[in-house]
């Protein structure tokens, strides 16, 4: 999966083989991709999808093995990712259904009522 930062300066790729998000800088003149100093960050097991929020402040991956969502803050000038603050610990969200159709996700930025 591929996602672009709203600024158009960075691209993020979910890399399931090594459980990471790869970060690329996009050259504005040529469109060429280059790896910045910090080129990847660990995610949960087997990330399949990556998305950036519309304001470009957060990046999320859905992780196939483990049924989790990884959440990161995006540094506004370097594109560097930082795992969310431990104080903002993940909450467990159970999706409707009966086993084996039920799913449990860990989710950051979920309200207590979710």
BALUM-431664 format. One record per residue: z, x, y of N, C-alpha, C, O in turn; residue in one letter. Coordinates in steps of 0.2 Angstrom, whole numbers, plus 5000, padded with zeros to 4 digits. Layout:
REM BALUM-431664
ZXYZXYZXYZXYa
...
//
This chain:
REM BALUM-431664
500050044994500050005000500050045006500350105006x
499750025011499650065018499850025023499649965024x
500250045028500450015034500350055040500450125040x
500150035046500050065052500550055057500849995058x
500850105061501250095066500850055072500250065073x
501250005075500849975081500550015086500049995089x
500850075087500550125092499850145090499450175094x
499650145083499050175081499050245079498550275077x
499650275080499750345080499950375073499950435071x
500250325069500550345062500350295057500250235058x
500250325051500150285045500650295040500850355039x
500850245036501350255031501050225024500750175024x
501150265019500950255012501450245007501850295007x
501550195003502050184998501750224992501250214990x
502150274990501950324984502450304978502950334978x
502150264974502550244968502750304963503250294959x
502250354963502350404957502950454959503250474954x
503150464965503750504967504250464971504650494974x
504250394971504750354974504850374982505350394984x
504250374986504350394992503850354997503350324994x
503950365003503450345008503150405011503550445014x
502550415011502150465014501950445022501750395023x
502050495026501950485033501350525035501350585034x
500950495039500350535042500250525049500350465051x
500150575053499950565060499150555060498850585057x
498950505065498250495066498050525072498350515078x
497550575072497250605078496850545082496450515079x
497050535088496750485092496050495094495650445095x
495850555094495150575096494650575090494150545090x
494950595084494450605078494650555073494250535068x
495250525073495450475067495650515061495850485056x
495650585061495850625056496650615054497050605059x
496850615048497550615046497850685045497450725042x
498450685047498750755046499550735045499850685047x
499850775041500550775039500950795044500850855046x
501450765047501950785052502450835048502450845042x
502950865052503450905049503750875043503850905038x
504050815044504350775039503850725036503650675039x
503550745030502950705028503150655023502750615022x
503750645021503950595016504750585016505050625018x
504850525014505650505013505650465007505250425005x
506250475003506350444997506450364998506850345003x
506250324993506350254993506750234987506950274983x
506750174986506950144979506450164974505950194975x
506650134968506150154962505550114962505450054963x
504950154962504250124962504050084968503950024967x
504050114974503850064980503150044979502650084977x
503049984980502349954979502049934986501449934987x
502449904990502249884997502649915002503249925002x
502249925008502549955014502349915020501749895020x
502849895024502649865031503049885036503649915035x
502749885042503149905048503249845053502749805053x
503849835055503949775059503449775066503249825068x
503349715069502849715074503049765080502649785084x
503749775081503949815087503949895085504049935089x
503749905079503749975077504350015076504450075076x
504949975075505550005075505850015068506250055067x
505549975063505849975056505249975051504749945053x
505350005046504850005040505249985034505850005033x
504949945030505249915024504749935018504149925019x
505049945012504649955006504949905001505549895001x
504549874997504749834991504749874985504149914984x
505249884981505249934976505249894969505749854967x
504749904965504549864959505149874954505349824951x
505349934952505849944947506549944951506649994955x
506949894949507549894953507649834957508149814959x
507049804959507049744963507349744969507849704971x
507249804973507549814979507049824985506449824984x
507349814991506949824997507349885001507949885002x
506949945002507149995006507049985014506449965015x
507450005018507349985025507550055029508050085027x
507050075034507150135037507050115045506650075047x
507350155049507250155056506650205058506650255054x
506250195062505650235064505850265071505950235076x
505850335071505950365077505350355082504750365079x
505350335088504850305092504350365094503750345096x
504450425094503950475096503750515090503150545091x
504150525085503950575080503750545073503450575069x
503850475073503750435067504150455061504150425056x
504650495062505150515057505550445055505650405059x
505650445048506050385046506750405044506950465042x
507250365046507950375044508150315040508050255042x
508550325035508850275031509250235035509650265040x
509350165035509750125039510450155038510750175033x
510850145044511550165044511950135039511850075037x
512350175035512750155030513250095032513350055027x
513350085038513750025040513349965039513649905039x
512749965039512249915038512049905031511449905029x
512549905027512449915020512049855017512149795019x
511649865012511249815009511649755006512249765004x
511449695007511749635004511249614998510649634998x
511549574993511249554987510949484989511349444991x
510349474987509949414988509649394981509349434978x
509849334979509649314972509049254974509249204977x
508549264971507949214972508049164967508249174961x
507849104969507949044964507549054957507049094957x
507849024952507449024946507949044940508549064942x
507849034934508249044929507949114925507349124925x
508449154922508249214919507649194914507849144910x
507149224913506949284916506649284923506349334925x
506549224925506149214931506549224938506349224943x
507249224937507649244943507549314945507449354941x
507649324951507649394954508249414958508449364962x
508449474958508949494963508749544967508449594964x
508849544974508549594978509149624982509649584984x
509149684984509649714989509249714995508649734995x
509549685001509249675007509649695013510249685013x
509349735017509649765023509449715029508849695029x
509849705034509749665039509749585037509449545041x
510049565032510049495030510749475032511249505033x
510749405034511349375037511749365031511549355025x
512449355032512849335027512749275023512849265018x
512349225027512249165024511649165020511449115016x
511249215020510649225016510749225008510349225004x
//
